Amino acid sequence: MKRIAVIGGGAAGFMAAITAKEHETKATVVILEKSDKTLSKVKISGGGRCNVTNACFSISDLCKNYPRGGRELKKSFGHFYTKDTIEWFEKKDVELHTEKDNRMFPISNQSQTIIDCLQSEIKRLGIRLSLKSPVSKITIENNEFTLAVNQESLSFDKLIIACGGSPKISGLKWLQELGYVVADPVPSLFTFNMPTESIKELMGVVAPNVSVKTQGNKQKQNGPLLITHWGMSGPAILKTSAFEARTLAHLNYQFKVQVNWSDLSEQDYLETIGEQGDKKIAKNPFNLPSRLWLFLLKKVDINSESTWSQLGKKNKNRLLNVLMNDVYEVSGKTTFKEEFVTCGGVSLSNINMQTMESKLHAGIYFAGEILDIDGVTGGFNFQAAWTTGFLAGKNSAS
Ligand SMILES: Cc1cc2nc3c(=O)[nH]c(=O)nc-3n(C[C@H](O)[C@H](O)[C@H](O)COP(=O)(O)OP(=O)(O)OC[C@H]3O[C@@H](n4cnc5c(N)ncnc54)[C@H](O)[C@@H]3O)c2cc1C
């Protein structure tokens, strides 16, 4: 009888264990979890609602949401992607609903629904769950894996490593010792602190569609931007933090961001300005919240009471500049409470992405955030955990 061990009782580990047992009912499947509870990140995810996946059904579009791993995940998504996640949960009586921005949540809007589903599945299938069982060492001999767990040595035929991300490289040393290439972990998905910027006065204001780039960088990210009492947040900022996680860590989170407040080209701004005639400048034509509009006008010293036809060339240029290239100084970051992940982990060059099997050791599989894969906010991180967990489970059982 095949013995399969899953290291880690998170989303990826549960998906892997359930899938392994569903594909090989005779196998003994054990989840070894170091803490005294499982699925703790699922519990707090998505502000307690668990953003399970995203209603993005094109694999190439889906891949664009992963600053690290997107290209490689294309192979894995070919086997199991967002549609499969929705069906998988549906078959287990958990229906998901889609919000306007494509994020998908259980209809209960409670992460506990996902936890209940995964826990009742492991009970139904007879998967053993061993809590307070930290794996401290793996020994590989004659196609058998021996795990050091507390004072015991446990042997298995197949191993699924799904122990999540580590904020420090020291937490991944045991994998480096086995020969794996590990990318240095740094945080991803954080908001920007702007201690010296007066725009914080506008906390709570949302600009609906901006584009943001860090100064000196060509790549821009767009979407809503939220002004907070410490600086800036919202999808455009979080995406920037994810795509530039490594550069920003290198800069010790001291850098400048450039905001285009309506994500328009110079020509589009000029055309709209040209259409305003004798209307008052205070009435903003760019769909920006009025407090923000007045703040920007004040910043470039333009009288909001005058009309567009009274705006001289010099003022027009100043206005264009603040609308398109508004610069803010960032000093530090704040964790985004709804979702954060680690960039870095086991290099995908060590993994067969069709099966999630290690290229270094046949019989070892990897799943979830332990891998050098991370997505932007919106359900993409769990999707990577479901996909890699499914593939690791299925292929370890075959
Ligand atoms: C606050 C917050 C909110 C989030 N919200 C969302 C969201 O709404 N949508 C989304 O897509 N993503 C979200 N994420 C990201 C998502 O939670 C993770 O990407 C996902 O949980 C990773 O799953 P995992 O199973 O790989 O790792 P984890 O969930 O970290 O699970 C790993 C498990 O392994 C155990 N473990 C570690 N080492 C050992 C060892 N040596 N032996 C035994 N066990 C071990 C750990 O205790 C842990 O239980 C959120 C993250 C956070 C922090």
The ligand as a Tripos MOL2 file, in Angstrom:
@<TRIPOS>MOLECULE
LIG
   53    58     1     0     0
SMALL
NO_CHARGES

@<TRIPOS>ATOM
      1 C1         -3.9290   37.7630    5.8950 C.3       1 LIG1
      2 C2         -3.8800   36.9900    4.6130 C.ar      1 LIG1
      3 C3         -4.9850   36.9960    3.7910 C.ar      1 LIG1
      4 C4         -4.9480   36.3070    2.5670 C.ar      1 LIG1
      5 N1         -6.0520   36.3190    1.7640 N.ar      1 LIG1
      6 C5         -6.0090   35.6940    0.5650 C.ar      1 LIG1
      7 C6         -7.1570   35.6570   -0.2710 C.ar      1 LIG1
      8 O1         -8.2470   36.1060    0.1000 O.2       1 LIG1
      9 N2         -7.0300   35.0840   -1.4950 N.ar      1 LIG1
     10 C7         -5.8440   34.5120   -1.9290 C.ar      1 LIG1
     11 O2         -5.7910   34.0200   -3.0620 O.2       1 LIG1
     12 N3         -4.7700   34.4690   -1.1240 N.ar      1 LIG1
     13 C8         -4.8300   35.0320    0.1010 C.ar      1 LIG1
     14 N4         -3.7320   35.0080    0.9130 N.ar      1 LIG1
     15 C9         -2.5620   34.2120    0.4870 C.3       1 LIG1
     16 C10        -2.8680   32.7290    0.7760 C.3       1 LIG1
     17 O3         -3.3850   32.6170    2.0820 O.3       1 LIG1
     18 C11        -1.6070   31.8730    0.6410 C.3       1 LIG1
     19 O4         -1.0460   32.0660   -0.6320 O.3       1 LIG1
     20 C12        -1.9760   30.3910    0.8420 C.3       1 LIG1
     21 O5         -2.5690   30.2150    2.1000 O.3       1 LIG1
     22 C13        -0.7570   29.5060    0.7170 C.3       1 LIG1
     23 O6         -1.1520   28.1900    1.0740 O.3       1 LIG1
     24 P1         -0.0820   27.0920    1.4720 P.3       1 LIG1
     25 O7         -0.8620   25.8830    1.8230 O.co2     1 LIG1
     26 O8          0.9520   27.0170    0.4320 O.co2     1 LIG1
     27 O9          0.6590   27.6780    2.7530 O.3       1 LIG1
     28 P2          0.1150   27.9820    4.2210 P.3       1 LIG1
     29 O10        -1.2870   28.3870    4.2150 O.co2     1 LIG1
     30 O11         1.1190   28.9000    4.8170 O.co2     1 LIG1
     31 O12         0.1870   26.5610    4.9440 O.3       1 LIG1
     32 C14         1.4190   25.9230    5.2420 C.3       1 LIG1
     33 C15         1.2510   25.0640    6.4780 C.3       1 LIG1
     34 O13         2.4310   24.3000    6.6700 O.3       1 LIG1
     35 C16         2.7360   24.2590    8.0430 C.3       1 LIG1
     36 N5          4.1820   23.9770    8.1560 N.ar      1 LIG1
     37 C17         5.2080   24.8130    7.8860 C.ar      1 LIG1
     38 N6          6.3830   24.1890    8.0820 N.ar      1 LIG1
     39 C18         6.0970   22.9240    8.4880 C.ar      1 LIG1
     40 C19         6.8870   21.8070    8.8420 C.ar      1 LIG1
     41 N7          8.2240   21.8430    8.8300 N.pl3     1 LIG1
     42 N8          6.2560   20.6630    9.2200 N.ar      1 LIG1
     43 C20         4.9010   20.5900    9.2420 C.ar      1 LIG1
     44 N9          4.1090   21.6250    8.9230 N.ar      1 LIG1
     45 C21         4.6860   22.7710    8.5360 C.ar      1 LIG1
     46 C22         2.3320   25.6390    8.5430 C.3       1 LIG1
     47 O14         2.1200   25.6500    9.9410 O.3       1 LIG1
     48 C23         1.0450   25.8790    7.7430 C.3       1 LIG1
     49 O15        -0.0730   25.4050    8.4200 O.3       1 LIG1
     50 C24        -3.7630   35.6330    2.1640 C.ar      1 LIG1
     51 C25        -2.6510   35.6170    3.0050 C.ar      1 LIG1
     52 C26        -2.7040   36.2740    4.2330 C.ar      1 LIG1
     53 C27        -1.5050   36.2290    5.1190 C.3       1 LIG1
@<TRIPOS>BOND
     1     1     2 1
     2     2     3 ar
     3     2    52 ar
     4     3     4 ar
     5     4     5 ar
     6     4    50 ar
     7     5     6 ar
     8     6     7 ar
     9     6    13 1
    10     7     8 2
    11     7     9 ar
    12     9    10 ar
    13    10    11 2
    14    10    12 ar
    15    12    13 ar
    16    13    14 ar
    17    14    15 1
    18    14    50 ar
    19    15    16 1
    20    16    17 1
    21    16    18 1
    22    18    19 1
    23    18    20 1
    24    20    21 1
    25    20    22 1
    26    22    23 1
    27    23    24 1
    28    24    25 2
    29    24    26 1
    30    24    27 1
    31    27    28 1
    32    28    29 2
    33    28    30 1
    34    28    31 1
    35    31    32 1
    36    32    33 1
    37    33    34 1
    38    33    48 1
    39    34    35 1
    40    35    36 1
    41    35    46 1
    42    36    37 ar
    43    36    45 ar
    44    37    38 ar
    45    38    39 ar
    46    39    40 ar
    47    39    45 ar
    48    40    41 1
    49    40    42 ar
    50    42    43 ar
    51    43    44 ar
    52    44    45 ar
    53    46    47 1
    54    46    48 1
    55    48    49 1
    56    50    51 ar
    57    51    52 ar
    58    52    53 1
@<TRIPOS>SUBSTRUCTURE
     1 LIG1         1 GROUP 0 **** ****
